[in-house]
Amino acid sequence: MNKLNRFEVAARLGITTRTLRRLNNVGKLVPKRDASNRPFYTKNQIDEFLKNTYKPKYKIIWISSTLDETKVKKIKPELSN
């Protein structure tokens, strides 16, 4: 079992640790605890979360070479599977 701390999980999901804490508070992604009561997440937890519950609102479809403009397209609910 691979143990991931909150910083690693936040980086994998592309969210902040504060958002990760909010997900924990609403019960969507609750960490497990080790023997010294420190929270950790498993790779399986993250995979299940991504597969079942996490739906991004935006998808970057193009980034210019100079990074001046970023076109962001909202994903329509019927297209996000």
C-alpha positions in Angstrom: 0.0 0.0 0.0 1.4 3.3 -1.0 0.9 6.0 1.6 0.4 9.5 0.2 0.4 12.7 2.4 -1.9 15.6 1.8 0.6 17.5 -0.3 1.1 14.6 -2.7 -2.6 14.1 -3.0 -3.3 17.8 -3.6 -0.6 17.9 -6.3 -2.0 14.7 -8.0 -5.5 16.1 -8.1 -4.4 19.7 -9.0 -6.1 21.2 -6.0 -4.9 23.0 -2.9 -4.6 21.4 0.5 -7.4 23.6 1.7 -9.7 22.1 -1.0 -8.6 18.7 0.1 -9.6 19.5 3.6 -13.0 20.6 2.4 -13.4 17.3 0.6 -12.5 15.6 3.9 -15.1 17.7 5.8 -17.9 16.7 3.5 -16.9 13.1 3.5 -15.9 12.8 -0.2 -12.2 12.0 0.4 -11.5 11.0 4.0 -7.9 10.0 4.9 -7.0 6.9 6.8 -4.8 7.2 10.0 -1.5 5.4 10.8 -0.4 4.1 14.2 0.7 7.6 15.2 -2.7 9.1 14.1 -1.2 10.9 11.1 -3.5 11.1 8.1 -2.6 9.5 4.8 -4.3 8.5 1.6 -3.8 5.4 -0.5 -3.4 5.3 -4.3 -6.6 3.2 -4.5 -8.6 5.9 -2.6 -7.4 8.6 -5.1 -8.2 6.4 -8.1 -11.7 5.6 -6.8 -12.3 9.3 -6.1 -11.3 10.3 -9.6 -13.3 7.5 -11.1 -16.5 8.0 -9.2 -16.9 11.5 -7.9 -14.4 14.1 -9.2 -15.6 16.0 -12.3 -13.6 19.0 -13.3 -15.5 22.1 -14.4 -13.0 23.3 -17.0 -10.7 21.7 -19.4 -7.8 23.5 -21.0 -8.0 22.9 -24.7 -5.2 25.1 -25.9 -2.3 27.2 -24.4 -0.4 29.7 -26.6 3.3 29.4 -26.8 3.7 32.8 -25.1 1.2 31.9 -22.4 -0.7 35.3 -23.0 -3.9 33.6 -23.8 -5.4 30.5 -22.5 -8.6 29.2 -23.9 -10.7 27.4 -21.4 -13.8 25.5 -22.5 -16.5 24.5 -20.0 -17.3 20.8 -20.1 -20.9 20.2 -20.8 -22.5 17.7 -18.3 -23.6 15.4 -21.1 -20.0 15.2 -22.4 -18.1 14.6 -19.2 -18.0 10.9 -18.6 
